[in-house]
Amino acid sequence: MSTPPGYFDTMYGTSADPWDLAGRWYEQRKYAVTLASLPRRRYRAGFEPGCSVGVLTRQLADRCDRLIAADRVPSAVDNAAARTRDLPNVEVRLLTVPEQWPEDTFDLIVLSELLYYFDDEQLRATLDRAVTGLEPGGTLVTVHWNHPVPEHVRTGPEVATAVAAIPELCLLSEVRDTDFTLQILMRRNDDGSAPRSPAQQEGLV
Ligand SMILES: C[S@@+](CC[C@H](N)C(=O)[O-])C[C@H]1O[C@@H](n2cnc3c(N)ncnc32)[C@H](O)[C@@H]1O
């Protein structure tokens, strides 16, 4: 069973920013690694479900012409919207994924600290939506806390194994930190070939 919705309501009932995303060095460091790992300098359209209070959202917005961020908890959406109010390229929506997913096609989808809440069915449905909604050559980012948490269905390395097995994606890079696992994946081209790496795109190899 996925982590129940009441868990998130309780978390946000005790604090506006229950994971201290705006304060913790763990988060700042992880966000810096995430941003530095993106293979493209610039994205046309990004989607970040599970955005919480929008700390990563602000940083992703620097790299996206348009960014849709979403969360299932209304107070998180309100806070993320307030945090990004000065950024006209950001839209924050109240959405529960995978059931609610934007119709748009994206060249960047970021699933950060989200997938370990999902049971097998919800994980599969979310990854299916992500693959379907990602244009060929587009980037899928997944990041997960590695350590066991009672309310998490699985750990980061377990999620990473499931993500790496998706045939439509190829792995560009992976960071196996002690605390988190980060994967940067690219959607294969329609003929099944791997998109070019940043060095290949600049003619270095
Ligand atoms: C640990 S926070 C991650 C915040 C942010 N992605 C980051 O990496 O800093 C997880 C967030 O995911 C949201 N969430 C959990 N399940 C969700 C779902 N099915 N759809 C949308 N948001 C969800 C929670 O409300 C919470 O704000």
The ligand as an SDF file (V2000), in Angstrom:
LIG
                    3D

 27 29  0  0  0  0  0  0  0  0999 V2000
    9.6310   14.9720    0.7770 C   0  0  0  0  0  0  0  0  0  0  0  0
    8.6200   16.1200   -0.0800 S   0  0  0  0  0  0  0  0  0  0  0  0
    9.6520   16.3930   -1.5460 C   0  0  0  0  0  0  0  0  0  0  0  0
    9.7370   17.8340   -1.9440 C   0  0  0  0  0  0  0  0  0  0  0  0
   10.5630   18.1560   -3.1800 C   0  0  0  0  0  0  0  0  0  0  0  0
   10.2000   17.3330   -4.3180 N   0  0  0  0  0  0  0  0  0  0  0  0
   12.0150   18.0030   -2.8890 C   0  0  0  0  0  0  0  0  0  0  0  0
   12.6750   17.1230   -3.4120 O   0  0  0  0  0  0  0  0  0  0  0  0
   12.5180   18.8180   -2.1280 O   0  0  0  0  0  0  0  0  0  0  0  0
    7.3630   15.0740   -0.8040 C   0  0  0  0  0  0  0  0  0  0  0  0
    6.1750   15.8610   -1.3430 C   0  0  0  0  0  0  0  0  0  0  0  0
    5.4350   15.0300   -2.2210 O   0  0  0  0  0  0  0  0  0  0  0  0
    4.0620   15.3050   -2.0440 C   0  0  0  0  0  0  0  0  0  0  0  0
    3.3180   14.1450   -2.5340 N   0  0  0  0  0  0  0  0  0  0  0  0
    3.2790   12.9110   -2.0080 C   0  0  0  0  0  0  0  0  0  0  0  0
    2.5210   12.0930   -2.7520 N   0  0  0  0  0  0  0  0  0  0  0  0
    2.0920   12.8320   -3.7960 C   0  0  0  0  0  0  0  0  0  0  0  0
    1.2730   12.5480   -4.9310 C   0  0  0  0  0  0  0  0  0  0  0  0
    0.7550   11.3250   -5.1240 N   0  0  0  0  0  0  0  0  0  0  0  0
    1.0290   13.5470   -5.8160 N   0  0  0  0  0  0  0  0  0  0  0  0
    1.5360   14.7870   -5.6200 C   0  0  0  0  0  0  0  0  0  0  0  0
    2.3000   15.1170   -4.5610 N   0  0  0  0  0  0  0  0  0  0  0  0
    2.5860   14.1480   -3.6660 C   0  0  0  0  0  0  0  0  0  0  0  0
    3.9170   15.5660   -0.5650 C   0  0  0  0  0  0  0  0  0  0  0  0
    2.7590   16.2830   -0.2670 O   0  0  0  0  0  0  0  0  0  0  0  0
    5.2110   16.3270   -0.2810 C   0  0  0  0  0  0  0  0  0  0  0  0
    5.0070   17.7050   -0.4020 O   0  0  0  0  0  0  0  0  0  0  0  0
  1  2  1  0
  2  3  1  0
  2 10  1  0
  3  4  1  0
  4  5  1  0
  5  6  1  0
  5  7  1  0
  7  8  2  0
  7  9  1  0
 10 11  1  0
 11 12  1  0
 11 26  1  0
 12 13  1  0
 13 14  1  0
 13 24  1  0
 14 15  1  0
 14 23  1  0
 15 16  2  0
 16 17  1  0
 17 18  1  0
 17 23  2  0
 18 19  1  0
 18 20  2  0
 20 21  1  0
 21 22  2  0
 22 23  1  0
 24 25  1  0
 24 26  1  0
 26 27  1  0
M  CHG  2   2   1   9  -1
M  END
$$$$
